[in-house]
Amino acid sequence: MNQNDTTSRATQQTSSTIEAIGDQITPILNKSLTDKNEYHFITLTNNLKVLLVSDPQAERFAASLSVNVGNFQDPDNQQGLAHFLEHMLFLGTEKYPEAGNYQSYINTHGGSNNAYTSTDTTNFYFDIKPSAYEGALDRFSQFFTTPLFSESLTQREKNAVDSEYKAKLKDESRRNNQAFKTLLNPEHPYSHFTVGSLDTLKDRANNPLRKQLLKLYKENYFSENMALVMVANLPHIQMATLARQHFSDIPSKKPQPQKQYPTLISKDTPQLQFVRSLIDNSTLNFYYQIDAQDQNYKTQPIRYLSYILGNENKGSLYASLKSAGLINGISVSTSTDYGDNALFTVRIALTDEGLKNIDIVAKRFFATISTLKSSPINPLYLQEGLKLSQLMFNNQSYVDPQSLARSLSARILKTPPEDILSRYRLESTASEKQVRHLLKQLSQENLLVQLTSNHDFPVNWAEQKPNWQIEPWYQSQYSNNHFSQLFLDIINLSVKSTQISLPEKNTFIPDSLDLIDEKETTPSIIFQKEGFTYWSKPDSSFGKPTAMNFLAIRFADAADTPKHTLINRLWSRLFNDSVSDLTYAPYVAGLGYAFYPHTNGATLRTSGYSDKQSAYITWLIDQLFLFRPTPEKFEQAKIQLAKDLSNQKSRQAYSNANSALSILITKNGFTTKQLESTLTNLTLEDFQEYTKKAREHFDIVGYSTGNLTKEQTEKLSNSIYQRFSDRLTPREPLEIETKNLTTQKKYNYQFESTSDDKVVLYALIDTSAQATQKAITEKAYFSILRKLISSPFYQELRTNQQLGYIVGAQDLSIRNTPILGLLVQSPNKDTLTIISAIEDFLKEQRSRLPNISENDFSQAKNTLLNELKVTPKNLSDNALSEWHQIAKIDPDFLTREEWIKSVEKIQREDFIEFINRKLQSTDTTKIIIHNKAFPKELTEQQDWIETSPNSPNL
């Protein structure tokens, strides 16, 4: 479901029910107009709530079970126990005692699975191919009836939780959030540490860890405290039978009265916090404690506040601060309920200039709050919010079965069955009383302020000199204090602002939602002149009044050097920044856009409702070619880009490993260090020369698809052509190529990372596949190989050897180069130990895979085929892949069909021959990417990648 909502159709209004084997099955009404699913609700004899979703488009079936237990139920001395319990349920049941049985079954049958633990919910979910659905339900349901909680695995799995915790020790959001919790009422469970570590998950005197797990499980894992969602292309009666068969044995128990929690903010406690950031980034956060909002789902009065404070239109708080160069962005959010309270948060990303002038930022923020409070409640915003909510709900995109099941199961725990679907939209506008009540809560008493930065702090905001402390879980430096009189004056004396105005009527809300009566299966050229080619594919098959437009502006030397690559990035940043206030109203009304750089130039893309979209992309094109940044804006963008490049090493280590591999093997791929050194000397004159040349000589390739007729697309393409006919110069697009790799070689490359974890990405690269058809076949082999080793790799290195929390086999194939990546990120094992474990695993597979059974091979092959044959469910599914082909020299819209044919031809004997070649390194290159150095005595024994990363060879 999309989190936007709708009115119901009269034809859906029926109160009929169906009696089935003693249980009452009730149809759920008020679904979206474009929703093809059928929803039925049943309560099993053990009182388990079950939602049955018959999805006629489902190609993988799914289920999700939510439990009304989370971090808030952690014992005081066992923080993270609920999260640890979530982990333990995957590690064996009485019927299926092997620790990896469930995951292996899911993966082997083309599915995926996961779980999460939040403040008050634990959610387990999976999807799988239809023929294996009942087997998956059988294994899944055992979690909630007969888990083993074996002593040995209890002691082993706590290491995995500890690894998960340590993997994010330097994650800024985790560090800042844990520091923020020191401002909260220590009696409230939200103030606690929740992930779990070896320090919190351990045997206590007379209370072993396993005993604690069993106690938490028995107290909370019972049917009345759960909700199940099943999504499948099956009749609801059949799904009801499956639900009874597999979930009726979950024990029933009378729920305890809901626990009451204290307020989030204690009286007379500090309200101001400074946090030292590990990266070059400054963020000012305003948190207001408000009443819990979940019960207001029918009117959502908080949207009124969010709409105005988060508004980016001209005259808004955002536009005022952005034009002054003080901020990079504003975001507004409302937390889930934490007992009787929630947090309404306004997050402001400051520029360096904004940090220096932080008093001005704060004054304008509080002046906006004052303006909001003193102005009449405008029914226009409420009516617009209602209209947009219902419009988007009625035209929502298809949601895949697993995502739908996961979202709905958590909702059912707190929502009456009849409102499960309708709560995704506004039912009516909020009353003035509701909005006024919330505005009243935006008060000094309910306010907490957090500033994170690695620069100087405004100490005059604090009542006393900062007293720096170390937060124990993530080791962030923070200082808590009371507001100074100066800051109290900023809050209370920032009267109604004359610089900031409230939003005007949104003129981009679509007037027409009519569907065209044209439908084509393949894109075709509709308009072509020298240097200009425009494609079209009218397509109303998804039944929604939406469209997508693409426009590639291709010019010479777009990204051939680090300098040009940086200028192209800056151009997109500066342009996006220049139109941010003018594109906000279209965004709110369901019209999106993107402008992004690439090897051949830049692309402008629009999406959303088809009505007004052609006019919107035309306006954006005009703005792009009229755009000229000021020297001040150029310097600001350059400073921010330098920060972003510097901060990349602070991303998750495994993510940087994947990026490092991609850059290393790509011709004209530039490292962060290369870009940083080039950026230093980049001038506005360089930018002006580059963009002037780009605007004077270019070619255009465009594509429109969706709810647009050929006539409408011809009109749009002709309008664009007329604008640029005298500047168009034919250009042959550049293909992104992989470097020439030496076979039978093993290279090592160390990348920069601030993470204390050790990460290894062990890449097996097929150097023989260059021709397209051979590349498709070889990539198919690699895909089957990944499917066959994924579960054993995870089971051996993650579960058995406990090398780390982040472990996985990845298909990293790019372009015509098949690549298998084996990834491990570990908090406590050294790089050589990880590499040795991976190579031992590969050695074992060299013995195992040639003896693979016909059944196991066919299962992996058919799983891949099922993935390739998945039909598009949304316009973007087709449009993005079609655009990828249109942008090539020779578009091929049958690539998927060629993939399917290649896979269908592969036999077990062919695969075994492939295994013998690839795993024996006959024509395979190995590149080992890691972030920690080898011991000195071993470094000289390794082949290191010393060549320039953008050279044509390795």
Disulfide bonds with the S-S distance in Angstrom:
none
